[in-house]
């Protein structure tokens, strides 16, 4: 009997300028379907800069295999802090969950500043 693989997702954003979590940052999760990006959900980070797996819920279709994009809407975040000088109005992070990776938990963090960012596969 084959058990269905369950794939979960979470995210976290740290503002490296302040050294604090980026609270209230809007994230949009999209999946590629037939060459088009389809929105699966939109949430804002909590006071700890997180969108947890419980918040995203079971949004990944099927086993979770596919090509995804999380858009971090940084312009409104920076303007909300009174930061008017920044380079990246939004940061799209694309990732692909292959059959070899399906069934795990994917944590997509963002280290953010007005003039740079980095990401990695978190845990």
MOTA-V45478 format. One record per run of one state. SS is the DSSP state (H for helix, E for strand, L for the rest). FROM is the first residue (numbers start at 1). LEN is the number of residues. Records with the same first field share a line. If there is no record, write none. Layout:
BEGIN
SS->FROM-LEN / FROM-LEN
END
This chain:
BEGIN
L->1-7 / 16-4 / 22-4 / 34-2 / 45-5 / 52-1 / 57-9 / 81-10 / 98-7 / 114-2 / 123-1
E->8-8 / 20-2 / 26-8 / 36-9 / 50-2 / 66-8 / 91-7 / 105-9 / 116-7
H->53-4 / 74-7
END
